[in-house]
Amino acid sequence: MISKVLVANRGEIAVRIIRACKELGIKTVAVYSEADNNSLHLEFADEAICIGKPLAADSYLNISSLISAAEITDSDAIHPGYGFLAENPNFAEVCESCGIKFIGPTAENIRIMGDKVQAKNTMGKAGIPLIPGSKGSITSKEDALNLAKKIGYPLILKAKSGGGGKGMRVCHSDVRLVSALFTAQSEASAAFGDSDIYMERFIENPRHVEVQIAADNYGNVIHLGERDCSVQRRHQKIIEETPSPAVDSRMRKRLGDLCVKAVKALNYKSVGTIEFLLDDKDNFYFMEMNTRIQVEHPVTEEVTGIDLVKLQILIAAGEKMRIKQDDVTLSGSSIECRINAEDPEKGFMPCPGQISFCYFPGGKNVRVDTHVYSGYRIPPYYDSLIAKIITKGASRGEALQKMDRALSELLIEPIKTTSGFCRDVINDPDFRRGKYNTSFLEKFLPSQEE
């Protein structure tokens, strides 16, 4: 069994991991940058150690500092959370070479799924439907134009090593394709150190649906239903829910069975998420796999009653999953709103600074995952996520009503947040009917934001 975990992250996910470890009887070590010396996770961990200056490159992305902190504190495992080094195969390899358990999949799994082209080809071989596109990287405008004739417009260019919308361009013509190719390559190189671009048919106005899976070291694999993450701004998720209003029981079973088959073929060991695009004809296509815990994991926990972070830790510790597929039941509906320190009226400009007063909602089936409090200073160096509000109801309508009530109670002063924006979205008539897709937020945003 793992006895001490170093949490190689910050913010709400660090608090979340420490809580799970405490309930498992595992000691924890918090790491922090100089800018995070007043963060809540330091108070909850058994030990805390500073790993560098405020910039992520000098702290949370500094592998040497993290490994040194683990060795100094005699930590026998590291949990990477999400973001930062969570999907860095080199970090996983260094951990293992130093005799420190990496709480996540193998470096090989991370590397394969982190390469978008290799991931697509691997999943295709496992029988998961793929969007028509290139089998490898596009190296020249001639290659791009020839493939465009075969696939047809619209097309989308994507960074092979990317995510978050970087290196991504939609093209409706040959002229646009040629110009966008060079722009996407430059952006991908700057963001990921890899200029390789691949190309796919662009699925217009799809839904973004993902399936949560878990796999242990003994060949046992389960899926825990789907989450709908279609409410996005610039490819960044804002609101998530489960079950998806667009997925019926038949599609859920087909998605789940395919994901289990693919995970077994990959010999994957940990929790993870397989993401799909769902078109208006109920066809779904593989998009990518996230080899980590997701920001939106709480909604799955609420409807299944399964603690995914605990499960992830126990799998890493070598325990056999006690949960079989027949044990997984989905009860009710759950919704998550991400609360970011941003001003929606000023183009979602980040709003770091001192919180003078903070009050979070409560009540039955209202959950808040956060690391902020009255007096906390939000640093300007990291992601603007400061809290997640999660509600559960016997029905989707009940979960939505609870969310509306919860958001109305949230007070974070004087910081501007996205809580009011989220409330506008969940009260939109189309959203209430479950009629939305990845373009849904365009009606709420100025034209330059679309």
Residue pairs with C-beta under 8 A, 6 or more apart in sequence:
1 26
1 317
2 26
2 76
2 77
2 101
2 103
2 313
2 316
2 317
3 26
3 27
3 76
4 26
4 27
4 28
4 29
4 46
4 73
4 74
4 75
4 76
4 77
5 17
5 21
5 26
5 27
5 28
5 29
5 75
5 76
5 77
5 78
5 79
5 103
5 313
6 28
6 29
6 31
6 66
6 69
6 70
6 73
6 75
6 77
6 78
6 79
6 100
7 14
7 17
7 18
7 28
7 29
7 30
7 31
7 41
7 45
7 78
7 79
7 81
8 31
8 60
8 66
8 78
8 79
8 80
8 81
8 84
8 85
9 17
9 60
9 79
9 80
9 81
9 82
9 83
9 84
9 86
10 32
10 33
10 36
10 39
10 41
10 60
10 371
10 382
11 39
11 41
11 371
11 382
11 383
11 385
11 386
12 369
12 370
12 371
12 385
12 386
12 387
12 388
13 81
13 82
13 83
13 293
13 295
14 30
14 39
14 41
14 81
14 371
15 40
15 41
15 44
15 369
15 370
15 371
16 309
16 369
17 28
17 79
17 81
17 309
18 28
18 30
18 41
18 44
18 45
19 44
20 307
20 309
20 310
20 313
21 27
21 28
21 79
21 313
22 28
22 44
23 307
23 310
24 310
24 313
24 314
26 313
27 46
27 47
28 44
28 45
28 46
28 47
29 45
29 46
29 47
29 48
29 49
29 69
29 70
29 73
29 75
30 39
30 41
30 42
30 44
30 45
30 47
30 48
30 49
31 48
31 49
31 50
31 51
31 59
31 60
31 65
31 66
31 69
32 39
32 41
32 42
32 48
32 49
32 50
32 51
32 59
33 50
33 51
33 52
33 53
33 54
33 55
33 56
33 58
33 59
33 60
33 381
34 50
34 52
34 53
34 54
34 59
35 53
35 54
35 379
35 381
36 42
36 379
37 50
38 375
38 376
38 377
39 371
39 376
40 370
40 371
40 372
40 373
40 376
41 371
42 48
47 73
49 69
49 72
49 73
51 59
51 60
51 62
51 65
51 66
51 69
52 58
52 59
52 62
52 65
53 59
54 379
54 381
55 381
56 84
56 381
56 382
59 65
60 66
60 84
60 85
61 84
61 85
63 85
63 88
63 90
63 91
63 94
66 78
66 85
66 91
67 94
67 95
67 98
67 100
69 75
70 78
70 95
70 98
70 100
71 98
71 100
75 100
76 99
76 100
76 101
77 100
77 101
77 102
77 103
77 313
77 316
77 317
78 95
78 100
78 101
78 102
78 103
79 103
79 104
79 312
79 313
80 86
80 88
80 91
80 102
80 103
80 104
80 292
81 292
81 293
82 292
82 293
82 294
82 295
83 383
85 91
86 104
86 291
86 292
86 293
87 110
87 113
87 114
87 290
87 291
87 292
88 110
89 107
89 108
89 110
89 111
89 114
90 107
91 102
92 102
92 104
92 105
92 106
92 107
92 110
93 107
95 101
95 102
96 102
96 107
101 316
101 317
102 316
103 270
103 312
103 313
103 316
104 110
104 270
104 291
104 292
104 312
104 316
105 268
105 269
105 270
105 272
105 291
106 269
109 266
109 267
109 268
109 269
109 270
109 291
110 291
112 118
112 119
112 122
112 266
113 119
113 122
113 266
113 272
113 288
113 289
113 290
113 291
114 161
114 291
115 160
115 161
116 158
116 159
116 160
116 161
116 162
116 198
116 288
117 134
117 135
117 136
117 137
117 160
117 196
117 198
119 288
119 289
120 130
120 133
120 198
120 286
121 135
122 265
122 266
123 130
123 262
123 274
123 286
123 289
124 130
124 286
125 265
126 258
126 261
126 262
126 265
126 266
127 258
127 261
127 262
128 258
128 259
128 262
128 274
128 286
129 283
129 284
129 285
129 286
130 285
130 286
131 200
131 201
131 203
131 277
131 285
131 286
131 287
132 151
132 200
132 201
133 147
133 151
133 198
133 199
133 200
133 201
134 143
134 147
134 198
134 199
134 200
136 198
137 160
137 196
137 197
137 198
138 144
138 147
138 157
138 181
138 197
138 198
138 199
141 177
141 178
141 181
144 177
144 178
144 181
144 199
145 174
145 177
145 178
147 199
148 155
148 171
148 174
148 177
148 199
151 199
151 200
151 201
152 201
153 171
153 172
153 173
153 202
154 170
154 171
154 172
154 201
154 202
154 204
155 170
155 171
155 177
155 199
155 200
155 201
155 202
156 168
156 169
156 170
156 171
156 199
156 200
156 201
156 202
157 167
157 168
157 169
157 171
157 177
157 180
157 181
157 184
157 197
157 198
157 199
158 167
158 168
158 184
158 197
158 198
158 199
158 200
159 166
159 167
159 168
159 184
159 187
159 188
159 191
159 192
159 194
159 196
159 197
160 188
160 194
160 196
160 197
160 198
161 188
161 192
161 193
161 194
161 196
162 168
162 188
162 191
162 192
163 288
164 235
164 236
165 234
165 235
165 236
166 187
166 188
166 191
166 192
167 184
167 185
167 187
167 188
167 191
167 192
167 197
168 184
168 235
169 180
169 181
169 183
169 184
170 202
171 177
171 180
171 202
181 197
184 197
185 195
185 196
185 197
186 195
188 194
188 195
188 196
188 197
189 195
203 277
203 279
203 285
205 280
205 437
205 438
205 439
206 230
206 277
206 278
206 279
206 280
206 437
206 438
207 228
207 230
207 244
207 246
207 277
207 278
207 436
207 437
207 438
208 228
208 229
208 230
208 232
208 237
208 275
208 276
208 277
208 278
208 287
208 438
209 226
209 227
209 228
209 229
209 230
209 244
209 246
209 247
209 255
209 275
209 276
209 277
209 278
209 284
210 226
210 227
210 229
210 273
210 274
210 275
210 276
210 290
210 294
211 223
211 225
211 226
211 255
211 256
211 259
211 273
211 274
211 276
212 223
212 224
212 225
212 226
212 227
212 271
212 272
212 273
212 294
212 297
212 300
212 308
213 221
213 222
213 223
213 224
213 259
213 260
213 263
213 268
213 271
213 272
213 273
213 274
214 221
214 222
214 224
214 270
214 271
214 272
214 308
214 311
214 312
214 315
214 321
214 323
215 221
215 222
215 263
215 264
215 268
215 269
215 270
215 272
215 315
216 269
216 315
216 319
216 320
216 321
217 269
217 315
217 318
217 320
218 320
218 321
219 264
220 320
220 321
220 324
221 260
221 263
221 264
221 268
222 260
222 321
222 323
222 324
222 325
222 328
223 255
223 256
223 257
223 259
223 260
223 325
223 328
224 300
224 304
224 306
224 308
224 328
225 242
225 243
225 252
225 256
225 300
225 303
225 304
225 328
225 330
226 242
226 243
226 244
226 247
226 252
226 255
226 256
227 240
227 241
227 242
227 244
227 294
227 296
227 299
227 300
228 240
228 241
228 242
228 243
228 244
228 245
228 246
228 247
229 237
229 240
229 275
229 296
230 436
230 437
230 438
230 440
231 237
231 238
231 239
231 240
231 425
231 431
231 436
231 440
231 441
232 238
232 438
232 441
233 348
233 441
233 445
233 449
234 449
237 295
237 296
237 338
238 337
238 338
238 418
238 421
238 422
238 425
238 441
239 335
239 336
239 337
239 338
239 422
239 425
239 426
240 296
240 299
240 335
240 336
241 299
241 333
241 334
241 335
241 336
241 396
241 399
242 299
242 300
242 303
242 330
242 333
242 334
243 252
243 303
243 330
243 333
245 396
245 433
245 434
245 435
246 278
246 282
246 434
247 255
247 278
251 282
251 284
255 276
255 284
259 274
260 325
262 274
263 272
263 274
268 291
269 315
270 291
270 312
270 315
270 316
271 292
271 293
271 308
271 311
271 312
271 315
272 289
272 290
272 291
272 292
273 289
273 290
273 294
274 286
274 289
275 286
275 287
275 288
275 289
275 290
276 284
276 285
276 286
276 287
277 284
277 285
277 287
278 284
279 285
293 308
293 309
293 312
295 338
295 385
295 388
296 336
297 308
297 309
298 334
298 336
298 367
298 369
298 388
298 390
299 334
299 335
299 336
299 390
300 306
300 308
300 334
301 307
301 308
302 332
302 334
302 365
302 367
302 390
302 392
303 330
303 331
303 332
303 333
303 334
303 392
304 328
304 329
304 330
304 331
305 331
306 323
306 328
311 321
311 323
314 321
315 321
332 392
332 393
332 394
332 395
332 398
332 399
333 392
333 393
333 394
333 395
333 396
333 398
333 399
334 390
334 391
334 392
334 393
334 399
335 390
335 391
335 396
335 399
335 400
335 403
335 426
336 388
336 389
336 390
337 388
337 389
337 403
337 407
337 418
337 419
337 422
337 426
338 385
338 387
338 388
338 418
338 422
339 370
339 385
339 386
339 387
339 388
339 389
339 410
339 412
339 417
339 418
339 419
339 422
340 348
340 384
340 385
340 386
340 417
340 418
341 350
341 351
341 352
341 378
341 384
341 386
341 412
341 415
341 416
341 417
342 348
342 349
342 350
342 351
342 384
342 416
342 417
342 418
343 349
343 351
343 416
344 416
344 418
344 420
344 421
345 416
346 416
347 446
347 448
347 449
348 418
348 449
350 380
350 384
351 378
351 384
351 415
351 416
351 417
352 377
352 378
352 379
352 380
352 384
353 377
353 378
353 414
353 415
354 375
354 376
354 377
354 378
355 372
355 373
355 374
355 375
355 376
355 377
355 378
355 412
355 413
355 415
356 374
356 375
356 413
356 414
357 374
357 411
357 412
357 413
358 372
358 373
358 374
358 376
358 411
358 412
358 413
359 409
359 410
359 411
359 412
360 368
360 370
360 387
360 389
360 409
360 410
361 368
361 389
361 405
361 406
361 407
361 409
361 410
362 368
363 402
363 405
363 406
365 391
365 392
365 393
365 399
365 402
366 389
366 390
366 391
366 402
366 406
367 389
367 390
367 391
367 392
368 387
368 388
368 389
368 390
369 387
369 388
369 390
370 386
370 387
370 388
371 386
372 378
372 386
372 387
372 412
378 384
378 386
378 415
386 412
386 415
386 417
387 410
387 412
389 403
389 406
389 407
389 410
389 419
389 422
391 399
391 400
391 402
391 403
391 406
392 399
392 402
393 399
393 400
393 401
393 402
396 434
397 432
400 426
400 432
403 426
404 423
404 426
404 427
407 419
407 420
407 422
407 423
407 426
408 423
410 417
410 419
412 419
421 444
424 444
425 431
425 441
425 444
426 432
428 443
428 444
430 436
430 440
431 440
442 449
442 450
